[in-house]
């Protein structure tokens, strides 16, 4: 059997490795348009923060290892350009020499990932206007900072990649201004929690310009000028971190169904509307375990997990994925910020009758030195009593705590049920009542 | 209604406060034999570690607050000595003046806690041989260290209180030897994980004497001599940290049923065999959510939670507790050690057909600076596929991670279900596959 995979990062290489391991006689062909495979894209801000580290550190497994040790036919520099579902072929161009290629498949995996959204505005094509998604982007940013002695940067967008990059650039003593058109920082977040993140950014000398619409970028004698409706920000470098979108055009052009956020629609077995064609990773959608509806949350764990599940299905071990809870975490300077499930507004949109609480608690026990404030937002449904989501912010004890709620959401637990869980307590790590339990106890009064 | 409570710590004062808050016209009487109420016993090792901190820092709420602000009739120095279930009375002695007292109750809560096990061996009554449970014990240890300029201590027992005290004493530059009769450190732990804890103790110059039975303690010119069958250890201070047992005699003498570990048997509503009498905290048992059987795990969260539930039940809001998962965590020098659910041996004893895995993973992502090794042990049942328990050891990222498994156990999740959970990932906090997921994926191959 010939299993062809388009895209050689998280989902693609996970599927390739697992398929070859499960069923060594499967011919596994991976077509990757760049020269980079299997790297930790999420690690890039932290790599950029350190001038002395090589970008290549982020490579998890080298192409040679896949080829020689694992027996995967990995073609880098092969750009897939068309899928023919009737004749089960993928065609494209070899980047280096412009030669065409054509592969026949029995099973196909589309793992084309996503790409940064670049606004269609004047100046976003200027040198020094960069985005961060691929390893090549990382190299480009790092060498630009070095070669141009970047002192000032503007980040367009205030999502978690923007925030991680703000920290990375401040680490390197680069002045940072962040710009976004909408007025709210992290609009999905409870305002009390978002205010803590905002303060952390201001305390770290990040200039925040929320509610500013960029109209274009201009080149001037010194560098660049980011022009907004009501102000203008000078910069040596501009980072476009507005968001990403799924690379689903190849699939759509082949008549494969796309849906939410233009991501490729897949069933729980990761099959697209063509049953011989799978999709996984940032290009594909998933089911949200709280709503039961389709969602598009491009994150690394689900890409890896979906890659594995595709391999299982292709190799004859039927595997269905349950879905995502929408769990995510990021660090911004000295804060840990985490969420899972639905915010109040999302819960309303999903036709729940939600209520929420916000509590302040401590990261360590009463009278334990070093305790920090943790803020927890919990959302519950008044109709069913179900727990629907959580958000947390604090300098410690946030990142892993969120997982308890994620597991509760997978089990469709009620707030009452969650409030009875036996969570760990020792003075260096928690109050007797874990902050999550304190929040659940408060929520219980409302649901 | 008159609600009498024997014992003024976690369970007792939680019940008292909540009952008074829920139903202010309830007469709430608390009888506490010491002068201390509502303190963080778990915080004592950390308080002892710091010569400059007052033991009184550990008091969460002062007696006056309960009396004046909350309207609780709190009698300190009142030692309850007998319960008469027929006439619904509690009698005892006022410690200060030896006068008798007698209270009639409508509902009674026994929250008498536990006490350290002191071996019936020569010398355990010598000055300088101390135990740690009450706040008074804490004061005694702290003043003994100061007044006697303690330079060397022997700790009898290697449970988590012993281990926390070893760290506390080393903090104060006191040489520490630990002694226990059985050969294994933390016998409930997977040996690979226990070996890490052992190394941490040795690296911090704690002398470990496992497999040494103490035959007695002798006084010598310099201080004390802990005599074992095959060796003798000199010390300025000896700490008995062998374990605790429930203070259930008062209940047993009144004909109230006791069970596992001689703890007072309670139903899910915290009622004893006499329906007007409740028991909560370290003196009472609980249901284990994994086995469905009775268990006795004296820990602070369940004491507080049970106190609340008793108040709810007494005040006419029927509340049943689901039970405990056996979650616990402690810090030992630079290690976090956590568990929840059953070990392999416990699962066998509970008639499961268990298998286990042990994996090594990292606390942060591939190539992220500062990543540390985390070891995870997961136990699953081959018959049902259920996840049964987890243990974890590592320098970071352990304490809160265990909660995800605890929630899974409350939901009787399978290993397969758990392996699909959407746990948080960001490079500073986790590999893409959280260590728990890596362990679950391995366990799946066995269950």
Contacts between the chains, C-beta under 8 A, distances in Angstrom:
chain1	res1	chain2	res2	distance
A	10	B	432	7.5
A	40	B	365	5.9
A	40	B	366	5.2
A	40	B	367	6.4
A	40	B	427	6.9
A	40	B	432	7.7
A	42	B	365	6.8
A	42	B	425	7.4
A	42	B	426	6.6
A	42	B	427	5.4
A	42	B	432	7.7
A	43	B	365	5.6
A	43	B	366	6.9
A	43	B	367	5.8
A	43	B	368	6.2
A	43	B	427	4.7
A	46	B	368	6.1
A	46	B	369	7.5
A	46	B	427	5.6
A	46	B	428	7.2
A	47	B	367	7.4
A	50	B	369	7.6
A	57	B	367	4.6
A	58	B	366	7.6
A	58	B	367	5.7
A	60	B	366	5.3
A	289	B	422	7.3
A	299	B	425	7.0
A	300	B	425	5.8
A	300	B	432	4.8
A	301	B	422	6.9
A	301	B	423	7.0
A	301	B	425	5.0
A	301	B	432	5.5
A	301	B	433	6.9
A	301	B	434	7.8
A	301	B	437	7.8
A	302	B	422	7.0
A	304	B	432	5.5
A	304	B	433	6.6
A	305	B	420	7.5
A	321	B	420	6.6
A	322	B	417	7.5
A	322	B	420	4.6
A	323	B	422	7.8
A	324	B	422	4.8
A	325	B	421	7.3
A	325	B	422	4.0
A	326	B	422	7.1
A	327	B	422	4.5
A	327	B	423	6.3
A	327	B	424	4.9
A	328	B	424	6.4
A	328	B	425	7.9
A	328	B	426	7.6
A	329	B	424	3.9
A	329	B	425	7.0
A	329	B	426	4.7
A	329	B	429	6.0
A	330	B	426	5.1
A	331	B	426	6.3
A	331	B	428	4.7
A	331	B	429	7.3
A	336	B	429	7.4
A	338	B	424	5.7
A	340	B	422	7.2
A	340	B	424	7.4
A	365	B	40	5.9
A	365	B	42	6.8
A	365	B	43	5.6
A	366	B	40	5.2
A	366	B	43	6.9
A	366	B	58	7.6
A	366	B	60	5.3
A	367	B	40	6.4
A	367	B	43	5.8
A	367	B	47	7.4
A	367	B	57	4.6
A	367	B	58	5.7
A	368	B	43	6.2
A	368	B	46	6.1
A	369	B	46	7.5
A	369	B	50	7.6
A	397	B	399	8.0
A	397	B	400	6.0
A	399	B	400	7.9
A	399	B	424	6.1
A	399	B	426	7.0
A	399	B	428	7.6
A	399	B	429	3.9
A	399	B	430	7.4
A	400	B	397	6.0
A	400	B	399	7.8
A	400	B	400	3.9
A	400	B	401	4.6
A	400	B	403	7.7
A	400	B	404	7.7
A	400	B	424	7.1
A	400	B	429	6.8
A	400	B	430	7.7
A	401	B	400	4.6
A	401	B	403	6.7
A	402	B	424	5.2
A	403	B	400	7.7
A	403	B	401	6.7
A	403	B	403	6.9
A	403	B	404	3.9
A	403	B	421	7.6
A	403	B	423	4.7
A	403	B	424	5.8
A	403	B	434	7.3
A	403	B	436	7.8
A	404	B	400	7.7
A	404	B	403	3.9
A	404	B	404	5.5
A	404	B	406	7.1
A	404	B	407	4.9
A	405	B	407	8.0
A	406	B	404	7.1
A	406	B	421	5.9
A	406	B	422	5.4
A	406	B	423	5.9
A	406	B	424	7.0
A	407	B	404	4.9
A	407	B	405	8.0
A	407	B	407	4.3
A	407	B	408	5.3
A	407	B	411	7.5
A	407	B	413	7.5
A	407	B	418	7.4
A	407	B	421	5.2
A	407	B	423	8.0
A	408	B	407	5.2
A	408	B	411	7.8
A	410	B	413	7.9
A	410	B	417	7.1
A	410	B	420	7.2
A	410	B	421	5.1
A	410	B	422	7.2
A	411	B	407	7.5
A	411	B	408	7.8
A	411	B	411	4.0
A	411	B	413	6.7
A	413	B	407	7.5
A	413	B	410	7.9
A	413	B	411	6.6
A	417	B	322	7.5
A	417	B	410	7.1
A	418	B	407	7.4
A	420	B	305	7.5
A	420	B	321	6.6
A	420	B	322	4.5
A	420	B	410	7.2
A	421	B	325	7.3
A	421	B	403	7.6
A	421	B	406	5.9
A	421	B	407	5.2
A	421	B	410	5.1
A	422	B	289	7.3
A	422	B	301	6.9
A	422	B	302	7.0
A	422	B	323	7.8
A	422	B	324	4.8
A	422	B	325	4.0
A	422	B	326	7.1
A	422	B	327	4.5
A	422	B	340	7.2
A	422	B	406	5.4
A	422	B	410	7.2
A	423	B	301	7.0
A	423	B	327	6.3
A	423	B	403	4.7
A	423	B	406	5.9
A	423	B	407	8.0
A	424	B	327	4.9
A	424	B	328	6.4
A	424	B	329	3.9
A	424	B	338	5.7
A	424	B	340	7.4
A	424	B	399	6.1
A	424	B	400	7.1
A	424	B	402	5.2
A	424	B	403	5.8
A	424	B	406	7.1
A	425	B	42	7.4
A	425	B	299	7.0
A	425	B	300	5.8
A	425	B	301	4.9
A	425	B	328	7.9
A	425	B	329	7.0
A	426	B	42	6.6
A	426	B	328	7.6
A	426	B	329	4.7
A	426	B	330	5.1
A	426	B	331	6.2
A	426	B	399	7.0
A	427	B	40	6.9
A	427	B	42	5.4
A	427	B	43	4.7
A	427	B	46	5.6
A	428	B	46	7.2
A	428	B	331	4.8
A	428	B	399	7.6
A	429	B	329	6.0
A	429	B	331	7.3
A	429	B	336	7.4
A	429	B	399	3.9
A	429	B	400	6.8
A	430	B	399	7.4
A	430	B	400	7.6
A	432	B	10	7.5
A	432	B	40	7.7
A	432	B	42	7.7
A	432	B	300	4.8
A	432	B	301	5.5
A	432	B	304	5.5
A	433	B	301	6.9
A	433	B	304	6.6
A	434	B	301	7.8
A	434	B	403	7.3
A	436	B	403	7.8
A	437	B	301	7.9
